[in-house]
Amino acid sequence: MRIRFATADGQPVKDSWFWVIYEHDWSYYRNPLGGGGILKTNDDGNSEINVFGDVRLWIFAEVFPAPLSGSVSDNSNAANNRISLPTELRGSNLPSHLDLKLNMSESQFTDIWHRITSAKNSEEKR
């Protein structure tokens, strides 16, 4: 499946990192930004993934701005990271392509992710 990541105004996001989180993966329950299948896009914001079987997964991307102090390991500019909405997919019903916008803050993403996992945990208890 072809994936393209762009900014809110439609510009391709060069070299953004993106994650593929599978249901029941440890990062699904703990920290989706800390695990999953980590891949990068090309200069045009495009990449591809292959999905095998009828799995439930979420895809999202994050772009990291240059650190404020110039150190690669410095995370002082993390508040300016941009993330796409986590998009749920099923392996048995994949679209031919997926276009996602990186227009959320990390805190917005985290709030949405907690709602996703809370709803799933409620379903499993039934």
VENNOR-V794236 format. One record per residue. PSI is psi in whole degrees, -180 to 180 (* if undefined). OMEGA is omega in whole degrees, 0 to 359 (* if undefined). Layout:
PSI&OMEGA / PSI&OMEGA
This chain:
133&179 / 138&178 / 138&176 / 132&177 / 136&182 / 163&175 / 173&180 / -29&180 / 11&172 / 1&179 / 137&180 / 146&180 / 105&181 / 133&174 / 32&175 / 151&175 / 141&173 / 153&187 / 145&171 / 111&182 / 121&178 / 144&175 / 139&180 / 1&173 / 150&182 / -37&182 / -22&176 / -42&184 / -25&186 / -77&186 / 100&182 / -23&179 / -5&182 / 11&183 / -164&180 / -176&177 / 112&184 / 123&182 / 168&178 / 155&176 / 166&175 / -171&182 / -22&180 / 8&180 / 16&183 / 151&172 / 179&178 / 151&170 / 156&172 / 134&180 / 131&181 / 131&178 / 175&182 / 69&181 / 156&174 / 129&183 / 164&177 / 141&178 / 137&173 / 163&181 / 160&178 / 138&174 / 136&183 / 121&176 / 165&178 / 138&179 / 147&181 / -38&184 / -4&177 / -9&179 / 132&180 / -35&182 / -8&181 / 126&182 / 24&184 / -14&180 / 16&184 / -28&180 / -18&180 / 2&176 / 144&177 / 136&185 / 148&175 / 160&174 / 135&176 / 121&184 / 124&181 / 137&177 / 157&173 / 134&181 / -29&182 / -8&185 / 57&183 / 142&172 / 165&179 / -29&176 / 165&182 / 124&177 / 119&182 / 144&179 / 135&175 / 92&186 / 20&181 / 153&172 / 167&179 / -39&180 / -38&176 / -44&179 / -47&182 / -42&177 / -45&180 / -42&181 / -40&178 / -37&177 / -40&179 / -51&183 / -32&177 / -43&179 / -42&180 / -42&179 / -37&177 / -41&178 / -41&184 / -26&181 / -17&181 / *&*
